[in-house]
């Protein structure tokens, strides 16, 4: 069984301001997690979030549940 490699992407809304994260949503179906990492440190650690938790977080951000930064 081959292990799928993460395909990292960064939001087009990040505007290259240096405060971005990269996510690898391609692993959600096979592992049930979405790894998240600091886009400035691509060789650094990744935090594996459960897909449902990541989805809830994104919905909260889109809904303004975290306020303005």
Phi and psi restraints in degrees (range 20) as a CNS / XPLOR table:
assign (resid 1 and name C) (resid 2 and name N)
       (resid 2 and name CA) (resid 2 and name C) 1.0 -85.3 20.0 2
assign (resid 2 and name N) (resid 2 and name CA)
       (resid 2 and name C) (resid 3 and name N) 1.0 143.2 20.0 2
assign (resid 2 and name C) (resid 3 and name N)
       (resid 3 and name CA) (resid 3 and name C) 1.0 -90.6 20.0 2
assign (resid 3 and name N) (resid 3 and name CA)
       (resid 3 and name C) (resid 4 and name N) 1.0 128.8 20.0 2
assign (resid 3 and name C) (resid 4 and name N)
       (resid 4 and name CA) (resid 4 and name C) 1.0 -73.8 20.0 2
assign (resid 4 and name N) (resid 4 and name CA)
       (resid 4 and name C) (resid 5 and name N) 1.0 137.7 20.0 2
assign (resid 4 and name C) (resid 5 and name N)
       (resid 5 and name CA) (resid 5 and name C) 1.0 -87.2 20.0 2
assign (resid 5 and name N) (resid 5 and name CA)
       (resid 5 and name C) (resid 6 and name N) 1.0 145.8 20.0 2
assign (resid 5 and name C) (resid 6 and name N)
       (resid 6 and name CA) (resid 6 and name C) 1.0 -68.0 20.0 2
assign (resid 6 and name N) (resid 6 and name CA)
       (resid 6 and name C) (resid 7 and name N) 1.0 139.4 20.0 2
assign (resid 6 and name C) (resid 7 and name N)
       (resid 7 and name CA) (resid 7 and name C) 1.0 -107.6 20.0 2
assign (resid 7 and name N) (resid 7 and name CA)
       (resid 7 and name C) (resid 8 and name N) 1.0 100.3 20.0 2
assign (resid 7 and name C) (resid 8 and name N)
       (resid 8 and name CA) (resid 8 and name C) 1.0 -76.8 20.0 2
assign (resid 8 and name N) (resid 8 and name CA)
       (resid 8 and name C) (resid 9 and name N) 1.0 141.0 20.0 2
assign (resid 8 and name C) (resid 9 and name N)
       (resid 9 and name CA) (resid 9 and name C) 1.0 -142.3 20.0 2
assign (resid 9 and name N) (resid 9 and name CA)
       (resid 9 and name C) (resid 10 and name N) 1.0 153.2 20.0 2
assign (resid 9 and name C) (resid 10 and name N)
       (resid 10 and name CA) (resid 10 and name C) 1.0 -123.0 20.0 2
assign (resid 10 and name N) (resid 10 and name CA)
       (resid 10 and name C) (resid 11 and name N) 1.0 140.8 20.0 2
assign (resid 10 and name C) (resid 11 and name N)
       (resid 11 and name CA) (resid 11 and name C) 1.0 -60.1 20.0 2
assign (resid 11 and name N) (resid 11 and name CA)
       (resid 11 and name C) (resid 12 and name N) 1.0 142.2 20.0 2
assign (resid 11 and name C) (resid 12 and name N)
       (resid 12 and name CA) (resid 12 and name C) 1.0 -69.7 20.0 2
assign (resid 12 and name N) (resid 12 and name CA)
       (resid 12 and name C) (resid 13 and name N) 1.0 -13.5 20.0 2
assign (resid 12 and name C) (resid 13 and name N)
       (resid 13 and name CA) (resid 13 and name C) 1.0 -82.8 20.0 2
assign (resid 13 and name N) (resid 13 and name CA)
       (resid 13 and name C) (resid 14 and name N) 1.0 -5.4 20.0 2
assign (resid 13 and name C) (resid 14 and name N)
       (resid 14 and name CA) (resid 14 and name C) 1.0 -71.6 20.0 2
assign (resid 14 and name N) (resid 14 and name CA)
       (resid 14 and name C) (resid 15 and name N) 1.0 -19.5 20.0 2
assign (resid 14 and name C) (resid 15 and name N)
       (resid 15 and name CA) (resid 15 and name C) 1.0 54.9 20.0 2
assign (resid 15 and name N) (resid 15 and name CA)
       (resid 15 and name C) (resid 16 and name N) 1.0 22.6 20.0 2
assign (resid 15 and name C) (resid 16 and name N)
       (resid 16 and name CA) (resid 16 and name C) 1.0 54.3 20.0 2
assign (resid 16 and name N) (resid 16 and name CA)
       (resid 16 and name C) (resid 17 and name N) 1.0 36.7 20.0 2
assign (resid 16 and name C) (resid 17 and name N)
       (resid 17 and name CA) (resid 17 and name C) 1.0 -86.0 20.0 2
assign (resid 17 and name N) (resid 17 and name CA)
       (resid 17 and name C) (resid 18 and name N) 1.0 -0.6 20.0 2
assign (resid 17 and name C) (resid 18 and name N)
       (resid 18 and name CA) (resid 18 and name C) 1.0 89.7 20.0 2
assign (resid 18 and name N) (resid 18 and name CA)
       (resid 18 and name C) (resid 19 and name N) 1.0 -6.3 20.0 2
assign (resid 18 and name C) (resid 19 and name N)
       (resid 19 and name CA) (resid 19 and name C) 1.0 -115.4 20.0 2
assign (resid 19 and name N) (resid 19 and name CA)
       (resid 19 and name C) (resid 20 and name N) 1.0 59.8 20.0 2
assign (resid 19 and name C) (resid 20 and name N)
       (resid 20 and name CA) (resid 20 and name C) 1.0 -118.5 20.0 2
assign (resid 20 and name N) (resid 20 and name CA)
       (resid 20 and name C) (resid 21 and name N) 1.0 158.7 20.0 2
assign (resid 20 and name C) (resid 21 and name N)
       (resid 21 and name CA) (resid 21 and name C) 1.0 -121.5 20.0 2
assign (resid 21 and name N) (resid 21 and name CA)
       (resid 21 and name C) (resid 22 and name N) 1.0 154.3 20.0 2
assign (resid 21 and name C) (resid 22 and name N)
       (resid 22 and name CA) (resid 22 and name C) 1.0 -110.6 20.0 2
assign (resid 22 and name N) (resid 22 and name CA)
       (resid 22 and name C) (resid 23 and name N) 1.0 145.2 20.0 2
assign (resid 22 and name C) (resid 23 and name N)
       (resid 23 and name CA) (resid 23 and name C) 1.0 -128.8 20.0 2
assign (resid 23 and name N) (resid 23 and name CA)
       (resid 23 and name C) (resid 24 and name N) 1.0 153.9 20.0 2
assign (resid 23 and name C) (resid 24 and name N)
       (resid 24 and name CA) (resid 24 and name C) 1.0 -123.4 20.0 2
assign (resid 24 and name N) (resid 24 and name CA)
       (resid 24 and name C) (resid 25 and name N) 1.0 82.4 20.0 2
assign (resid 24 and name C) (resid 25 and name N)
       (resid 25 and name CA) (resid 25 and name C) 1.0 -71.6 20.0 2
assign (resid 25 and name N) (resid 25 and name CA)
       (resid 25 and name C) (resid 26 and name N) 1.0 -14.4 20.0 2
assign (resid 25 and name C) (resid 26 and name N)
       (resid 26 and name CA) (resid 26 and name C) 1.0 -66.1 20.0 2
assign (resid 26 and name N) (resid 26 and name CA)
       (resid 26 and name C) (resid 27 and name N) 1.0 -15.8 20.0 2
assign (resid 26 and name C) (resid 27 and name N)
       (resid 27 and name CA) (resid 27 and name C) 1.0 -89.8 20.0 2
assign (resid 27 and name N) (resid 27 and name CA)
       (resid 27 and name C) (resid 28 and name N) 1.0 -6.4 20.0 2
assign (resid 27 and name C) (resid 28 and name N)
       (resid 28 and name CA) (resid 28 and name C) 1.0 -59.2 20.0 2
assign (resid 28 and name N) (resid 28 and name CA)
       (resid 28 and name C) (resid 29 and name N) 1.0 -42.7 20.0 2
assign (resid 28 and name C) (resid 29 and name N)
       (resid 29 and name CA) (resid 29 and name C) 1.0 -69.0 20.0 2
assign (resid 29 and name N) (resid 29 and name CA)
       (resid 29 and name C) (resid 30 and name N) 1.0 -36.9 20.0 2
assign (resid 29 and name C) (resid 30 and name N)
       (resid 30 and name CA) (resid 30 and name C) 1.0 -90.7 20.0 2
assign (resid 30 and name N) (resid 30 and name CA)
       (resid 30 and name C) (resid 31 and name N) 1.0 -29.6 20.0 2
assign (resid 30 and name C) (resid 31 and name N)
       (resid 31 and name CA) (resid 31 and name C) 1.0 -114.9 20.0 2
assign (resid 31 and name N) (resid 31 and name CA)
       (resid 31 and name C) (resid 32 and name N) 1.0 -16.0 20.0 2
assign (resid 31 and name C) (resid 32 and name N)
       (resid 32 and name CA) (resid 32 and name C) 1.0 76.7 20.0 2
assign (resid 32 and name N) (resid 32 and name CA)
       (resid 32 and name C) (resid 33 and name N) 1.0 8.4 20.0 2
assign (resid 32 and name C) (resid 33 and name N)
       (resid 33 and name CA) (resid 33 and name C) 1.0 -127.6 20.0 2
assign (resid 33 and name N) (resid 33 and name CA)
       (resid 33 and name C) (resid 34 and name N) 1.0 159.3 20.0 2
assign (resid 33 and name C) (resid 34 and name N)
       (resid 34 and name CA) (resid 34 and name C) 1.0 -124.2 20.0 2
assign (resid 34 and name N) (resid 34 and name CA)
       (resid 34 and name C) (resid 35 and name N) 1.0 107.0 20.0 2
assign (resid 34 and name C) (resid 35 and name N)
       (resid 35 and name CA) (resid 35 and name C) 1.0 -68.0 20.0 2
assign (resid 35 and name N) (resid 35 and name CA)
       (resid 35 and name C) (resid 36 and name N) 1.0 141.6 20.0 2
assign (resid 35 and name C) (resid 36 and name N)
       (resid 36 and name CA) (resid 36 and name C) 1.0 -128.6 20.0 2
assign (resid 36 and name N) (resid 36 and name CA)
       (resid 36 and name C) (resid 37 and name N) 1.0 137.0 20.0 2
assign (resid 36 and name C) (resid 37 and name N)
       (resid 37 and name CA) (resid 37 and name C) 1.0 -142.2 20.0 2
assign (resid 37 and name N) (resid 37 and name CA)
       (resid 37 and name C) (resid 38 and name N) 1.0 163.9 20.0 2
assign (resid 37 and name C) (resid 38 and name N)
       (resid 38 and name CA) (resid 38 and name C) 1.0 -74.0 20.0 2
assign (resid 38 and name N) (resid 38 and name CA)
       (resid 38 and name C) (resid 39 and name N) 1.0 122.0 20.0 2
assign (resid 38 and name C) (resid 39 and name N)
       (resid 39 and name CA) (resid 39 and name C) 1.0 -67.9 20.0 2
assign (resid 39 and name N) (resid 39 and name CA)
       (resid 39 and name C) (resid 40 and name N) 1.0 -18.6 20.0 2
assign (resid 39 and name C) (resid 40 and name N)
       (resid 40 and name CA) (resid 40 and name C) 1.0 -79.3 20.0 2
assign (resid 40 and name N) (resid 40 and name CA)
       (resid 40 and name C) (resid 41 and name N) 1.0 -15.9 20.0 2
assign (resid 40 and name C) (resid 41 and name N)
       (resid 41 and name CA) (resid 41 and name C) 1.0 -127.6 20.0 2
assign (resid 41 and name N) (resid 41 and name CA)
       (resid 41 and name C) (resid 42 and name N) 1.0 71.6 20.0 2
assign (resid 41 and name C) (resid 42 and name N)
       (resid 42 and name CA) (resid 42 and name C) 1.0 -63.2 20.0 2
assign (resid 42 and name N) (resid 42 and name CA)
       (resid 42 and name C) (resid 43 and name N) 1.0 -23.6 20.0 2
assign (resid 42 and name C) (resid 43 and name N)
       (resid 43 and name CA) (resid 43 and name C) 1.0 -93.3 20.0 2
assign (resid 43 and name N) (resid 43 and name CA)
       (resid 43 and name C) (resid 44 and name N) 1.0 2.4 20.0 2
assign (resid 43 and name C) (resid 44 and name N)
       (resid 44 and name CA) (resid 44 and name C) 1.0 -80.7 20.0 2
assign (resid 44 and name N) (resid 44 and name CA)
       (resid 44 and name C) (resid 45 and name N) 1.0 -173.8 20.0 2
assign (resid 44 and name C) (resid 45 and name N)
       (resid 45 and name CA) (resid 45 and name C) 1.0 -71.5 20.0 2
assign (resid 45 and name N) (resid 45 and name CA)
       (resid 45 and name C) (resid 46 and name N) 1.0 157.0 20.0 2
assign (resid 45 and name C) (resid 46 and name N)
       (resid 46 and name CA) (resid 46 and name C) 1.0 -120.1 20.0 2
assign (resid 46 and name N) (resid 46 and name CA)
       (resid 46 and name C) (resid 47 and name N) 1.0 141.9 20.0 2
assign (resid 46 and name C) (resid 47 and name N)
       (resid 47 and name CA) (resid 47 and name C) 1.0 -97.9 20.0 2
assign (resid 47 and name N) (resid 47 and name CA)
       (resid 47 and name C) (resid 48 and name N) 1.0 114.4 20.0 2
assign (resid 47 and name C) (resid 48 and name N)
       (resid 48 and name CA) (resid 48 and name C) 1.0 -82.4 20.0 2
assign (resid 48 and name N) (resid 48 and name CA)
       (resid 48 and name C) (resid 49 and name N) 1.0 112.5 20.0 2
assign (resid 48 and name C) (resid 49 and name N)
       (resid 49 and name CA) (resid 49 and name C) 1.0 -99.2 20.0 2
assign (resid 49 and name N) (resid 49 and name CA)
       (resid 49 and name C) (resid 50 and name N) 1.0 141.0 20.0 2
assign (resid 49 and name C) (resid 50 and name N)
       (resid 50 and name CA) (resid 50 and name C) 1.0 -61.3 20.0 2
assign (resid 50 and name N) (resid 50 and name CA)
       (resid 50 and name C) (resid 51 and name N) 1.0 141.1 20.0 2
assign (resid 50 and name C) (resid 51 and name N)
       (resid 51 and name CA) (resid 51 and name C) 1.0 -56.2 20.0 2
assign (resid 51 and name N) (resid 51 and name CA)
       (resid 51 and name C) (resid 52 and name N) 1.0 -41.0 20.0 2
assign (resid 51 and name C) (resid 52 and name N)
       (resid 52 and name CA) (resid 52 and name C) 1.0 -65.4 20.0 2
assign (resid 52 and name N) (resid 52 and name CA)
       (resid 52 and name C) (resid 53 and name N) 1.0 -38.1 20.0 2
assign (resid 52 and name C) (resid 53 and name N)
       (resid 53 and name CA) (resid 53 and name C) 1.0 -67.4 20.0 2
assign (resid 53 and name N) (resid 53 and name CA)
       (resid 53 and name C) (resid 54 and name N) 1.0 -41.3 20.0 2
assign (resid 53 and name C) (resid 54 and name N)
       (resid 54 and name CA) (resid 54 and name C) 1.0 -63.7 20.0 2
assign (resid 54 and name N) (resid 54 and name CA)
       (resid 54 and name C) (resid 55 and name N) 1.0 -43.5 20.0 2
assign (resid 54 and name C) (resid 55 and name N)
       (resid 55 and name CA) (resid 55 and name C) 1.0 -61.0 20.0 2
assign (resid 55 and name N) (resid 55 and name CA)
       (resid 55 and name C) (resid 56 and name N) 1.0 -42.3 20.0 2
assign (resid 55 and name C) (resid 56 and name N)
       (resid 56 and name CA) (resid 56 and name C) 1.0 -65.6 20.0 2
assign (resid 56 and name N) (resid 56 and name CA)
       (resid 56 and name C) (resid 57 and name N) 1.0 -39.5 20.0 2
assign (resid 56 and name C) (resid 57 and name N)
       (resid 57 and name CA) (resid 57 and name C) 1.0 -62.3 20.0 2
assign (resid 57 and name N) (resid 57 and name CA)
       (resid 57 and name C) (resid 58 and name N) 1.0 -48.0 20.0 2
assign (resid 57 and name C) (resid 58 and name N)
       (resid 58 and name CA) (resid 58 and name C) 1.0 -61.3 20.0 2
assign (resid 58 and name N) (resid 58 and name CA)
       (resid 58 and name C) (resid 59 and name N) 1.0 -41.2 20.0 2
assign (resid 58 and name C) (resid 59 and name N)
       (resid 59 and name CA) (resid 59 and name C) 1.0 -62.5 20.0 2
assign (resid 59 and name N) (resid 59 and name CA)
       (resid 59 and name C) (resid 60 and name N) 1.0 -39.6 20.0 2
assign (resid 59 and name C) (resid 60 and name N)
       (resid 60 and name CA) (resid 60 and name C) 1.0 -64.6 20.0 2
assign (resid 60 and name N) (resid 60 and name CA)
       (resid 60 and name C) (resid 61 and name N) 1.0 -41.2 20.0 2
assign (resid 60 and name C) (resid 61 and name N)
       (resid 61 and name CA) (resid 61 and name C) 1.0 -63.5 20.0 2
assign (resid 61 and name N) (resid 61 and name CA)
       (resid 61 and name C) (resid 62 and name N) 1.0 -47.8 20.0 2
assign (resid 61 and name C) (resid 62 and name N)
       (resid 62 and name CA) (resid 62 and name C) 1.0 -62.4 20.0 2
assign (resid 62 and name N) (resid 62 and name CA)
       (resid 62 and name C) (resid 63 and name N) 1.0 -32.3 20.0 2
assign (resid 62 and name C) (resid 63 and name N)
       (resid 63 and name CA) (resid 63 and name C) 1.0 -84.9 20.0 2
assign (resid 63 and name N) (resid 63 and name CA)
       (resid 63 and name C) (resid 64 and name N) 1.0 1.4 20.0 2
assign (resid 63 and name C) (resid 64 and name N)
       (resid 64 and name CA) (resid 64 and name C) 1.0 76.0 20.0 2
assign (resid 64 and name N) (resid 64 and name CA)
       (resid 64 and name C) (resid 65 and name N) 1.0 19.3 20.0 2
assign (resid 64 and name C) (resid 65 and name N)
       (resid 65 and name CA) (resid 65 and name C) 1.0 -70.3 20.0 2
assign (resid 65 and name N) (resid 65 and name CA)
       (resid 65 and name C) (resid 66 and name N) 1.0 -7.3 20.0 2
assign (resid 65 and name C) (resid 66 and name N)
       (resid 66 and name CA) (resid 66 and name C) 1.0 -114.5 20.0 2
assign (resid 66 and name N) (resid 66 and name CA)
       (resid 66 and name C) (resid 67 and name N) 1.0 3.7 20.0 2
assign (resid 66 and name C) (resid 67 and name N)
       (resid 67 and name CA) (resid 67 and name C) 1.0 74.4 20.0 2
assign (resid 67 and name N) (resid 67 and name CA)
       (resid 67 and name C) (resid 68 and name N) 1.0 178.4 20.0 2
assign (resid 67 and name C) (resid 68 and name N)
       (resid 68 and name CA) (resid 68 and name C) 1.0 -82.6 20.0 2
assign (resid 68 and name N) (resid 68 and name CA)
       (resid 68 and name C) (resid 69 and name N) 1.0 151.2 20.0 2
